[in-house]
């Protein structure tokens, strides 16, 4: 793996490196860790990389790695930069034959996202997007229960992602994570919906297998002087006729990362909370409430849940393990394709460039809906 971004002090870069290393299938061999060459160099030293594999820019990294003999060069790049810097390295890597795993959202806008999809489709290279919440075993259990029809036809979906960290103007201090997120030049046309609303959208579509078809959005830039939304509430309609609600906020004072989803069908419903990820609550019309957990009695767990359960019962399957499930599946799929084999179907279970395109479409449709006077705004790509 070669990494773009994620240098000293970058939270998400460390998360990606831990996740990539967890299964012993991926080795970090090079990186362009900062747009500042000296900062990139120091970051490489801290990661014990040889100086000649630490680069001052992603362009230099891709060009020099491509020139190395096969077997010595990197096999793929991991992009962990702010939103506006996702597309340039992804595009160059793909055009030079390297697979890509990229943090979300995929691009700065929908047009760019479609350009990346076109290159992926043309080259056939492996591309993954780190919508990490899809990696949890109990999320996959919920998806498989819906897919098997156990809940009957899905009627209602409620997904929420409240945070409170931007209740005060963190961007006015030294909080770089806040500063770039509220800057339209670096994050795009949306903050809350682009940053966490896309996670909620992706989780809703992943667990239900449904697609959003219409929306009625109300986005608000709460916080004096802010240009981009920090709070949003959206009514949803899905392609099977189901109704839904999506709420994402960064000014919900006191909240941490309280992502949760409720899915209701004709026969029962599901509830999953990211802050208690080992429990999937299942409610039935004619039975007591059930709590499904990984690693206990595997006779009731789906194949997808079991394939992504790592540790014995009673040990939390957390954020890093879910992230690692995406990296492992991506790595095993890439390895199979490099060796001319068909990947194991379970290893194909990771978000792709198509999820990235839908995420960018969700952002643009939500912003357009919020500005529109129409009650229902058609979801278009």
C-alpha positions in Angstrom: 0.0 0.0 0.0 1.0 3.5 -0.8 -0.7 6.3 1.2 -1.7 9.8 0.1 -2.3 12.1 3.0 -2.6 10.9 6.6 0.6 12.5 7.9 1.5 13.7 11.4 -1.5 14.7 13.4 -4.1 13.3 11.0 -6.6 11.2 12.8 -8.0 9.3 9.9 -4.6 8.4 8.4 -3.8 6.4 11.6 -7.2 4.6 11.5 -6.6 3.5 7.9 -3.1 2.2 8.7 -4.3 0.2 11.7 -7.2 -1.2 9.7 -5.0 -2.1 6.8 -2.4 -3.9 9.0 -4.9 -5.8 11.1 -5.0 -9.0 9.0 -1.4 -9.1 8.0 -2.3 -8.9 4.3 -1.2 -5.3 3.6 2.1 -3.6 4.2 2.6 0.2 4.0 5.6 0.5 1.7 5.5 4.2 0.6 3.6 7.4 1.0 3.1 11.1 0.1 1.8 12.0 3.5 1.4 15.8 3.1 1.4 18.4 0.4 4.3 19.8 2.4 7.4 17.7 1.3 9.2 18.2 4.6 6.1 17.2 6.6 5.7 14.2 4.4 9.4 13.3 5.0 9.0 13.5 8.8 5.8 11.5 8.7 7.6 8.8 6.7 10.4 8.7 9.3 7.9 8.2 12.1 6.4 5.3 10.2 9.9 3.8 9.7 9.8 3.9 5.9 13.0 4.1 3.9 13.6 7.7 2.7 13.5 6.8 -1.0 9.9 5.6 -0.6 8.6 8.8 1.0 7.5 11.3 -1.6 6.8 15.0 -1.7 3.7 14.7 -3.8 1.3 12.0 -5.0 2.4 12.6 -8.5 6.0 11.8 -7.6 4.9 8.7 -5.8 2.9 7.3 -8.6 5.5 8.0 -11.2 8.4 6.6 -9.3 6.5 3.6 -7.9 5.3 2.7 -11.5 9.0 2.7 -12.6 9.9 0.1 -10.0 10.0 -3.6 -10.9 6.8 -5.6 -10.5 6.8 -7.1 -7.1 8.7 -4.2 -5.6 6.3 -1.3 -6.4 3.1 -0.6 -4.5 0.0 -2.5 -5.6 -2.6 0.1 -4.6 -3.0 3.6 -3.1 -5.0 4.6 0.0 -6.4 8.2 -0.2 -7.0 9.8 3.2 -7.0 13.5 2.2 -9.7 16.2 2.6 -12.6 15.9 0.1 -11.2 18.3 -2.5 -8.0 16.2 -2.8 -9.6 12.8 -3.4 -10.0 12.9 -7.2 -6.6 14.0 -8.5 -4.6 11.1 -6.9 -7.4 8.6 -7.6 -7.6 9.5 -11.2 -3.8 9.4 -11.7 -3.4 6.1 -9.9 -6.1 4.4 -11.9 -4.7 5.8 -15.2 -1.4 4.3 -14.3 -2.7 0.9 -13.4 -3.0 1.1 -9.6 -6.1 0.0 -7.6 -7.5 2.5 -5.2 -9.1 2.6 -1.8 -10.5 6.0 -0.9 -12.0 7.7 2.1 -15.5 9.1 1.6 -17.1 11.1 0.0 -15.7 10.0 -3.3 -15.2 13.4 -4.8 -15.7 17.1 -4.6 -18.9 17.0 -6.7 -21.0 14.6 -8.7 -19.4 15.4 -12.0 -16.0 14.4 -10.6 -17.5 11.2 -9.1 -18.8 10.2 -12.5 -15.4 10.8 -14.0 -13.8 8.4 -11.5 -16.5 5.8 -12.2 -15.9 6.0 -15.9 -12.2 5.3 -15.4 -12.9 2.4 -13.0 -15.3 0.9 -15.5 -12.9 1.3 -18.4 -9.8 -0.1 -16.6 -11.6 -2.8 -14.5 -9.3 -1.9 -11.6 -10.4 -2.6 -8.0 -11.8 0.4 -6.2 -13.2 0.6 -2.7 -14.7 3.4 -0.7 -14.4 3.3 3.1 -18.0 3.6 4.2 -16.7 1.8 7.3 -20.1 1.3 9.1 -21.0 -1.4 6.5 -18.2 -3.5 7.9 -19.8 -4.3 11.2 -21.0 -7.9 11.6 -24.4 -7.0 12.9 -25.0 -4.5 10.1 -24.4 -7.4 7.7 -26.7 -9.6 9.7 -29.5 -7.0 9.4 -28.9 -6.6 5.7 -29.1 -10.4 5.2 -32.3 -10.7 7.3 -33.9 -8.0 5.1 -32.7 -9.6 1.9 -34.0 -13.0 2.9 -37.5 -11.6 3.4 -37.7 -12.4 7.1 -39.1 -8.9 7.8 -41.5 -8.9 4.9 -41.7 -5.9 2.6 -39.9 -2.9 4.1 -42.2 0.0 4.9 -40.2 2.5 6.9 -36.6 3.4 7.5 -35.3 5.9 10.1 -31.6 6.7 10.2 -30.0 9.3 12.4 -26.4 10.6 12.8 -26.2 13.3 15.5 -22.9 14.8 16.6 -22.3 17.8 18.8 -18.7 18.7 18.1 -19.5 21.8 16.0 -22.0 23.2 18.6 -19.3 25.9 19.1 -17.1 27.4 16.4 -14.2 24.9 16.6 -12.9 26.2 13.2 -11.8 29.5 14.8 -9.2 27.7 17.0 -6.5 25.3 15.9 -9.0 22.4 15.1 -7.9 21.6 11.5 -10.6 18.9 11.2 -13.3 21.6 11.8 -11.6 24.2 9.6 -11.6 22.3 6.3 -15.0 20.9 6.8 -16.7 24.2 7.1 -14.8 25.7 4.1 -16.7 25.4 0.8 -13.4 25.5 -1.1 -12.2 22.3 0.6 -15.4 20.3 1.4 -17.8 21.2 -1.4 -21.4 22.3 -1.2 -22.3 20.6 2.0 -20.8 20.0 5.4 -23.0 17.9 7.6 -24.8 16.0 4.8 -21.5 15.5 3.0 -19.5 14.4 6.1 -22.0 12.3 8.1 -25.3 12.4 6.1 -23.6 10.3 3.4 -22.9 7.7 6.0 -26.5 7.6 7.0 -27.7 7.4 3.4 -25.2 4.6 2.6 -26.2 2.7 5.7 -29.9 2.9 4.9 -29.5 1.7 1.4 -27.0 -1.0 2.4 -29.1 -2.5 5.1 -32.4 -2.4 3.1 -31.2 -2.9 -0.4 -33.5 -0.1 -1.4 -32.7 3.1 -3.2 -33.8 6.6 -2.3 -36.1 7.9 -5.1 -37.4 11.2 -3.7 -36.6 13.6 -0.8 -37.8 16.7 1.0 -34.8 18.3 2.7 -34.3 21.1 5.2 -30.6 21.9 5.6 -29.4 24.7 7.9 -26.0 26.4 8.5 -26.3 26.8 12.3 -23.4 28.9 13.7 -22.8 32.6 13.0 -20.9 33.2 9.8 -21.0 29.6 8.5 -21.8 29.0 4.9 -22.4 25.3 4.9 -25.0 23.2 6.6 -24.3 21.9 10.1 -27.8 20.4 10.6 -30.2 18.6 8.2 -33.5 16.8 8.3 -34.8 14.9 5.3 -38.0 13.0 4.5 -37.4 10.1 2.2 -39.2 8.0 -0.3 -37.7 4.7 -1.5 -38.0 2.9 -4.7 -40.3 0.2 -3.2 -42.7 2.7 -1.8 -41.2 2.7 1.7 -41.1 6.0 3.6 -38.1 7.2 5.7 -36.5 10.0 7.7 -32.8 10.9 7.7 -31.4 13.3 10.3 -27.8 14.4 10.5 -26.4 17.1 12.7 -23.1 18.4 14.0 -24.7 20.8 16.5 -26.6 18.3 18.6 -24.9 19.4 21.8 -23.7 16.5 23.9 -23.9 13.9 21.2 -20.8 11.9 20.2 -21.1 9.7 17.1 -24.6 8.4 17.7 -25.3 6.8 14.3 -28.4 4.6 14.5 -30.9 3.0 12.1 -34.4 1.5 12.4 -35.8 -0.6 9.7 -39.5 -1.7 9.8 -41.1 -4.4 7.6 -44.5 -6.1 7.5 -43.4 -8.8 10.0 -40.9 -7.0 12.2 -38.2 -4.4 12.6 -34.5 -4.0 13.2 -32.6 -1.5 15.4 -28.8 -1.0 15.3 -26.7 1.6 17.0 -23.1 2.3 16.2 -22.2 3.1 19.8 -23.4 -0.3 20.8 -22.4 -2.2 17.6 -22.4 -5.7 18.9 -26.2 -5.7 19.4 -28.8 -6.0 16.7 -32.3 -5.6 18.2 -35.0 -7.5 16.3 -38.7 -6.9 17.0 -41.5 -9.2 15.8 -45.3 -8.8 15.6 -45.9 -12.1 17.4 -42.7 -12.9 19.3 -40.6 -11.3 22.1 -37.8 -9.0 21.3 -34.6 -10.7 20.3 -31.0 -9.4 20.5 -28.6 -10.9 18.0 -24.9 -10.7 18.8 -21.8 -11.9 17.0 -19.8 -14.9 18.2 -22.4 -16.5 20.4 -24.6 -19.2 18.8 -23.7 -19.0 15.1 -26.7 -21.1 14.0 -28.8 -18.0 13.7 -26.2 -15.8 12.2 -26.0 -15.2 8.4 -23.0 -16.2 6.4 -22.2 -12.5 5.9 -22.2 -11.8 9.6 -20.1 -14.9 10.4 -17.5 -14.1 7.7 -16.9 -10.7 9.3 -16.9 -11.7 13.0 -13.3 -11.7 14.2 -13.3 -12.5 17.9 -15.1 -14.6 20.5 -18.4 -13.6 22.1 -18.2 -10.8 24.7 -15.4 -9.0 23.0 -16.6 -5.8 21.2 -16.3 -5.8 17.4 -15.6 -2.1 17.1 -14.8 0.8 14.7 -11.3 -0.4 13.8 -12.4 -4.0 13.2 -15.2 -2.8 10.9 -12.7 -0.6 9.0 -10.4 -3.6 8.8 -13.1 -5.8 7.3 -13.2 -3.4 4.3 -9.5 -3.4 3.9 -9.3 -7.2 4.2 -12.0 -7.8 1.6 -10.4 -5.2 -0.7 -7.0 -6.8 -0.3 -8.2 -10.4 -0.8 -10.2 -9.3 -3.9 -7.2 -7.5 -5.3 -4.9 -10.4 -4.6 -7.3 -12.8 -6.4 -7.5 -10.6 -9.4 -3.8 -10.1 -9.6 -3.4 -13.9 -9.6 -6.1 -14.5 -12.2 -8.6 -16.0 -9.8 -12.3 -15.2 -9.1 -12.6 -13.5 -5.7 -14.5 -15.2 -2.9 -18.0 -13.7 -2.9 -17.6 -12.7 0.7 -14.5 -10.7 -0.2 -16.5 -8.7 -2.7 -18.5 -7.3 0.2 -17.1 -3.7 0.3 -18.4 -0.3 -0.8 -17.5 0.5 -4.4 -17.2 3.4 -6.8 -21.0 3.1 -7.4 -21.7 3.8 -3.7 -19.4 6.8 -4.1 -21.5 8.1 -7.0 -24.7 7.7 -5.1 -23.2 9.4 -2.1 -22.3 12.5 -4.2 -25.7 12.4 -5.9 -27.3 12.3 -2.4 -25.4 15.4 -1.4 -26.3 17.4 -4.5 -29.9 16.3 -4.4 -30.2 17.1 -0.7 -28.8 20.6 -1.2 -31.0 21.2 -4.3 -34.1 19.9 -2.4 -33.4 22.2 0.5 -33.2 25.2 -1.8 -36.3 24.2 -3.8 -39.9 25.2 -3.0 -41.1 21.8 -4.2 -42.2 19.5 -1.4 -40.8 16.3 -3.1 -37.6 16.5 -5.1 -36.8 13.6 -7.4 -33.5 11.9 -6.6 -31.4 12.0 -9.8 -27.9 10.9 -10.7 
